[in-house]
Amino acid sequence: MMAEKIPFVNKEKLEEIASQYATPFYLYDEKGIRETARRVNKAFSWNNGFKEYFAVKATPTPGILKILHEEGCGADCSSYTELIMADAVGFKGDEIMFSSNDTPAEDFQLARKLNATINLDDITHIDFLERVADIPDTVCCRFNPGGHFAIANNIMDNPGDAKYGMTREQLTEAYKRLMAKGVKHFGLHAFLASNTVTNDYYPELARILFKVAVELKEETGASIEFINLSGGVGIAYRPDQPENDIMEIGEGVRQAFEEVLVPAGLGNVRLYTEMGRYMLAPYGALVSRVIHQKHIYKEYIGLDACAANLMRPAMYGSYHHITVMGKENAPCDHMYDVTGGLCENNDKFAIDRMLPEINIGDLVFIHDAGAHGFAMGYNYNGKLRSAELLLKEDGSVEMIRRAETPADYFATFDFTGLFNRD
């Protein structure tokens, strides 16, 4: 099925919201978030103990995390502050997975204090963790198979160039060393490709990890109790892309589970996922207003948002669909570059994009920004991060993060009187 790009809010409602909250702002759809969480849980309901550990890095906003916690999700954290946030929202103990790399001592120490499940990225981290904190009863290890990861001869990504995870030989050594240090419960984790739009990715990854788990059990005798498929299940950013079918994906993983793990006596292994993009991207949008037009060698549309609000197009050349509110059915017969106001020429949300005729004052809805959108924001040129708003299921709107002010921007400078000059 192709991805049809329809805003989850109509023009009248969005104008009403924009009359109360200054653009630009992020808007999230509570209904869509909850429905997706329930669909994921249903897709893997065949596995006793399944849990989706939402990747906090994708959307580190307490109001969003609270919704996911209510839907039974855990939190996948990668830093000290993400651990603090997860704990404050209400995730406790093994509801938190701590997956980090090049990890500072204080991060491991807080993870141990919270009794989070630690996912070790490197074999050298065993001794480091023991030195700065202690070795818990339960430990997960991250696997990197190296080389290229391919599905049906189509190369999806290059794990061999990735900085994450241990080699196959290191996994066996790590399990043995951890067992000698008292670890009783083991997990296995891997992340081999990003933003895949194919129903085959998770089943292929699962089959790889399941076979490694069987080997590790035979080689070490370790009690392998959970396998984390990590993230990588993507979304269709373009309207002409097919969408992933999470029910088909879950069934594909089930078949691999039955074929590989069950005959090896590992039928009680719990499966975890840690999706960020799939869970949130379609249910968040950057809303901005057109403030300028420029007619030189190209036609430019200037927004009150910029790459500091959504950097993916500038950083990766990523496509984000744009809807001009109220002109959804108008012919796309004008070619524009849609830009922000940064002093950087790559500050463009779209290049040579065919859109309806755009006028100053139009509201634009930039789709699929709910994950790795606000989270990747920055303050170049002194630009301030926007507010985040939640469109609730009852149609009301709640501000779940206020917009930054100049006082926020200057708060870390060690002097006074900046705003009190005559």
KAZIGI-V204752 format. One record per pair of residues at least 24 apart in sequence whose C-alpha atoms are under 8 Angstrom apart, sorted by the first residue. I is the first residue (numbers start at 0). J is the second residue. Records with the same first field share a line. If there is no record, write none. Layout:
BEGIN
I->J ; J
END
This chain:
BEGIN
0->241 ; 242
1->238 ; 239 ; 240 ; 241 ; 242
2->235 ; 236 ; 237 ; 238 ; 239 ; 240 ; 241 ; 242
3->238 ; 239
4->238 ; 320 ; 366
6->322 ; 364 ; 366
7->282
9->324
10->324 ; 325
14->362
16->396
22->286 ; 287 ; 288 ; 303 ; 304 ; 385
23->285 ; 286 ; 287 ; 288 ; 303 ; 304 ; 385 ; 386
24->285 ; 286 ; 287 ; 385 ; 386 ; 387 ; 388
25->283 ; 284 ; 285 ; 286 ; 373 ; 385 ; 386 ; 387 ; 388
26->283 ; 284 ; 285 ; 286 ; 387 ; 388 ; 389 ; 390
27->282 ; 283 ; 284 ; 369 ; 387 ; 388 ; 389 ; 390
28->282 ; 283 ; 389 ; 390 ; 391 ; 392
29->66 ; 282 ; 389 ; 390 ; 391 ; 392
30->391 ; 392
31->282
32->66 ; 67 ; 278 ; 279 ; 282
33->66 ; 67 ; 70
35->278
36->67 ; 70 ; 72 ; 278
37->70
38->245 ; 246
39->245 ; 246
41->246
42->245 ; 246 ; 247 ; 248 ; 249 ; 250
43->249 ; 250 ; 253
45->253
46->253 ; 269 ; 270
47->267 ; 269
48->269 ; 270
49->269 ; 270 ; 271
50->270 ; 271 ; 272
51->271 ; 272 ; 273 ; 274
52->94 ; 95 ; 96 ; 271 ; 272 ; 273 ; 274
53->272 ; 273 ; 274 ; 275 ; 278
54->230 ; 273 ; 274 ; 275
55->81 ; 275
56->81 ; 275 ; 371 ; 374
57->275 ; 276 ; 279 ; 369 ; 370 ; 371 ; 372 ; 374
58->275 ; 279 ; 369 ; 370 ; 371 ; 372 ; 373 ; 374
59->84 ; 374
60->399 ; 400
61->85 ; 88 ; 399
62->399
64->88
65->89
74->273
75->273
78->106
79->105 ; 106 ; 109
82->109 ; 110
86->113
91->115
92->116
100->163
104->128 ; 131 ; 132
107->131 ; 132
108->132
111->135
118->188
119->164
120->163 ; 164 ; 165
121->163 ; 164 ; 165
122->165 ; 169 ; 170 ; 173
125->173 ; 177
134->180 ; 181 ; 182
135->181 ; 182
136->181 ; 182 ; 183 ; 184
137->182 ; 183 ; 184 ; 185 ; 186
138->182 ; 184 ; 185 ; 186
139->185 ; 186 ; 187 ; 188
140->164 ; 165 ; 170 ; 173 ; 185 ; 186 ; 187 ; 188
141->165 ; 187 ; 188 ; 189
142->166 ; 167 ; 170 ; 187 ; 188 ; 189 ; 190
143->167 ; 189 ; 190 ; 191
148->191 ; 192
150->199 ; 200 ; 203
155->192 ; 195
156->191 ; 192 ; 193
157->191 ; 192
158->191 ; 192
164->189
170->215
171->215 ; 218 ; 219
174->219 ; 221
175->219 ; 221
178->221
183->221 ; 222
184->221 ; 222 ; 223 ; 224
185->221 ; 222 ; 223 ; 224 ; 225
186->223 ; 224 ; 225 ; 226 ; 227
187->212 ; 223 ; 225 ; 226 ; 227
188->226 ; 227 ; 228 ; 229
189->227 ; 228 ; 229
190->228 ; 229 ; 230 ; 231
191->231
192->231
193->230 ; 231 ; 232 ; 233
194->231 ; 232 ; 233 ; 234 ; 276
195->231 ; 232 ; 233 ; 234
196->232 ; 233 ; 234 ; 235 ; 241 ; 242 ; 243
197->232 ; 242 ; 243
198->243 ; 244 ; 245 ; 247 ; 248
199->248 ; 251
200->232
201->228 ; 232 ; 248 ; 251 ; 252
202->248 ; 249 ; 251 ; 252 ; 255
204->228
205->252 ; 255 ; 256
206->252 ; 255 ; 256 ; 259
209->255 ; 256 ; 259 ; 260
210->259 ; 260
213->259 ; 260 ; 263 ; 265
223->265 ; 268
224->267 ; 268 ; 269
225->268 ; 269 ; 270 ; 271
226->268 ; 269 ; 270 ; 271
227->270 ; 271 ; 272 ; 273
228->270 ; 271 ; 272 ; 273
229->271 ; 272 ; 273 ; 274
230->272 ; 273 ; 274 ; 275
231->274 ; 276
232->274 ; 276 ; 277
233->276 ; 277
234->276 ; 277 ; 280 ; 281
236->318 ; 319 ; 320 ; 367
237->318 ; 319 ; 320
238->320
275->370
276->369 ; 370 ; 371
279->369 ; 370
280->367 ; 368 ; 369 ; 370 ; 371
281->366 ; 367 ; 368 ; 369
282->367 ; 368 ; 369
283->366 ; 367 ; 368 ; 369 ; 370
284->364 ; 365 ; 366 ; 367 ; 368 ; 369
285->309 ; 364 ; 365 ; 366 ; 368
286->362 ; 363 ; 364 ; 365
287->362 ; 363 ; 364 ; 365
288->359 ; 360 ; 361 ; 362 ; 363
289->358 ; 359 ; 360 ; 361 ; 362 ; 363
290->359 ; 360
291->359
292->358 ; 359
297->335 ; 336
298->334 ; 335 ; 336
299->335 ; 336 ; 337 ; 338
300->335 ; 336 ; 337 ; 338 ; 357
301->337 ; 338 ; 339 ; 340
302->337 ; 338 ; 339 ; 340
303->339 ; 340
304->339 ; 340
305->338 ; 339 ; 340 ; 341 ; 346 ; 347 ; 348
306->339 ; 341 ; 346 ; 347 ; 348 ; 376
307->341 ; 376 ; 377 ; 378 ; 379 ; 382 ; 383 ; 384
308->372 ; 373 ; 375 ; 376 ; 377 ; 384 ; 385
309->368 ; 372 ; 373 ; 375 ; 376
310->372 ; 375 ; 376
311->371 ; 372
312->347 ; 348 ; 349
313->345 ; 346 ; 347 ; 348
318->348 ; 349
319->348 ; 349 ; 365 ; 366 ; 367 ; 368
320->365 ; 366 ; 367
321->363 ; 364 ; 365 ; 366
322->363 ; 364 ; 365 ; 366
323->354 ; 355 ; 357 ; 361 ; 362 ; 363 ; 364
324->361 ; 362 ; 363 ; 364
326->355
329->355
330->354 ; 355
331->355 ; 356
332->356
341->379 ; 380
342->380
381->408
383->408
END
